[in-house]
Amino acid sequence: MASNRSRRLRKKLRVDEFQELGFDVHWTFEDSVSEEQIDQLVDKFIDEVIEARKLGFHGGGHKSWEGIVATQKLGKCSDDDRNAVLAFWQAQPASNVEVTELYDLWWD
């Protein structure tokens, strides 16, 4: 990246200190999980992991879910955020839990 870019341009391009890192997540609920339990588990995920860490989750599904995790404000997710999401879903009645590496949300 050019070192002579103005702060305004760096912000507009979402580079350097304005870069945003996030990650993808995927999981599948086991067949024994009811509709009501799915709602409860997703609500618990949002409350205990996403909101608690000031993250945002955009995604959806039914038995198989996928989505993207990013910060609520301009910023970068961390490996701790990835590990918290992974640990949460590994402790639930879910399989095929996958969390990608961090990537640039605007340029990757």
Buried (B, 14 or more C-beta within 10 A) or exposed (E): EEEEBEEEEBBEBBBEEBBBBBBBBBBBBEEEBEEEBBEEBBEEBBEEBBEEBEBBBEEEBEEEBEBBBBBEEEBBBBEEBBEBBBEBBEEBEBEEBEBEEBBEBEEE
